Amino acid sequence: MLSTYQFSELPVLQSAVLARLTDEEFFQLCQDNPQFQLERDAEHHIIIMPPAHPDASEYGSELVYQLKHWMRTGAPIPGHAYESSAGFKLPNGAVRAPDAAWLSHAKRAVAEQAGGFLATCPEFVVEILSPTDRLATTQAKMVEYLANWAKLGFLLDVATETAYVYRPDQPVETVQGYGQELSGEPVLPGFRLDLGPLRRAA
């Protein structure tokens, strides 16, 4: 099997048959092909993502760990932290699986099921730029999250130690250098993402 970093860009499947898949059928397709992470855009094109590079998986684990630690040490808002295997059906019909996400308990309580996915958008999402990702494509995904009611998003380009912070109705903030923290305020009160653990030793 090809490793994720051997693809020049992610494969996308387009057909009238695939476009007609119900949420339940698409969820079953994901379950039947666990070697891939599948997403579906608003036009029902299916994006195939090969298994994550170990570095990307480690970065994602670090993000979820920090979210969990914040939640267990006095987070004022109850919620749920998710890693990249969780799928969310956004209001525009796309099914996305951010590398890390946080959903408040209040929003989770009223979210409907769409097949095996939650029909909602997390309030906080993080995407990590992988070797197969194009920056412009991932930036467009972040804009899509905001358009579907995300309140805060971090796009992390670990290779260049660059972070992009997305907030509704505000210009994208570019943060250079991972010897610092990113604030989760006001969406995640008291949460600060320490970028230091994502740095690689020279």
N, C-alpha and C positions, 0 to 999 in steps of 0.2 A: 504494500500500500504506500502511496506517496505521502510524505510528511507534509504538514500544512505549509511549511516555508518553501515548498517546491512549486506551488501554484503561482503563476504570475498574477492571477486575479481569481476571485471565487467564482465557481461555476453557477450559472443561473438557469433554471429549467422553466420554459415557457410553453404552454400548450392550452388549448381550449378545454381539454379534459382535466388537466390539473387545476385550471381556474375554477372548475365547478366542484372541486372537493369541498365537502362540508367541514366545519371545524372538527367534528368527530373523526372524519376520515383523514384529515391532515394530522391530527394528533396520533392516530393509529400509524400513519406513515412514519412519524417520528419515532414511535415505539418500536416499529419493525426494523428500523435502521439506526441502532444506537451508536454505530461507529461514526455517525455524522451528527452535527448539530444543524438542524434545519430552521430557517426563518422564512417568513412569507411576507412580501411587501403588500402595499395597499392594492396593487393590481393583481394580486395572487400569483406573482412569479415566486418560485421557490429558490431560495439561495442555499447552496450546499457548502457547509463549512467542515473541512476535515478535522480530525482530532487536534486539540489544541497543542501547540508547542509547549514543552514542559515549563519554559520560562513564563509564558503567558498564563499557564495554569497556576503557577506559584504566585504571580502578581495578583491574580484574582482571589486566591485564597487569603492573601494578606489583606486585601480590601475588605473581604467579608469578616475576617478576624477582627479588624478594627471596628467595623460596624457592630459586631456582636459585643465586643468589649464595652463600647459606648452604651449599648442597650442594657448591659448587665451592671453597669456602675453608675446608675442614676439618670438615664435618659428620661427627660420629663414627658415625653410622648411615647406611649406604647406602640410597638410596631413589629414588623417582620423583616428580616434580612434574607436576601436570596443570592445564590450564585448562578453561574451561567446556564445551568440546566433548566431553570425555570422559564416558562414561556408565558408571555402576556399578550392578549389580543387587544390592540389599541383601538380607540374609537374609530379610526379611519379604516379598520379592517386588517391592518398589518399584524403579523405575529412576530414579536421580537423577544430575544433572550439576552438582555444586557449582561455584561460580565459581573456586575454586582448591582444590587438594587435594594431599596428600602421602601416599604409600603406601610402606611399607618394602619393601626388596628381598626380605626373607624372606617377607613376606605376599604380595607379587606373584608370587613363584616358585611358590606353591602354589594361587593363585587359578585357578579354572576359568573357562572361557569360557561365556557365556550369550548365544547369538547373537553379536553383535559387541561385547558388553559384558563387563566383568570381573565375575564373581560374587563380590564382596567389598565391604566398606566401607573407605574410606581411614581411616587412623588420625587424620588431621588434615583438617578441612574448613573452608572459608570461604564464607559467603554474603554478598553485598552487596545491601542493600535497594534495589530499583529503584523508579521512579515507579509501576509497576504492582503492586508487591508490597504486601500488607498485613502489617504487623508481626506480628500474631498468627499468621498463616499461616506466615510464615517462621520464627518462633520454634518453631512446632510441627514444622517440618521439622528444625530443629536438635535438638529432643528425639528425633525419629525417628533421626537419625544416631547419637546416643548409645545409643539402645536397640538399635541394630544394630552396636555395638562400635566406634564412633569413640571416640577417647581425648581429643580436644580439638577444639573448634569455636569459630570467631569469627563473629559476626554483626555486620556493619558498616552503620550508618546514617550515611552520609557527610553527608547534608543537615543533620543535627543534631549531627554530630561525636560520635556515641555508638557505643560498641562493647559487645557482650555476649559474655562469655566463658563457654563451656560445658565443663564437666568432669564425668565420671561421678560420681554420688553426691555432688555438691556443689551448693550454690545457685548460680544464675546470677550472675556478677559483672558489674556495669554500670560501664563506664569512660566518663567524660565528658571531652571535649576531645581534639583530635588532635595536641597538641604533646607527645606522649609515645610510648612503645613498649609493645607487648604481648608478654609472655614466652611462648615456646613450651615452656618446661620443664614437666615432665620428658620430654614426648613427643618434642620436637625440641631436644635439648640444645644450648645456645648460640644458638638462634635467637630473635631479637627482631624483631617486625614494627614497623617505623617507620611510624607513622600520618601523619607530617608530609606526605609526598608526596601524600596523598589530599586535603589541604586545597585549597580553591579560593581564589584571590585575590579580595578584596572588589571 
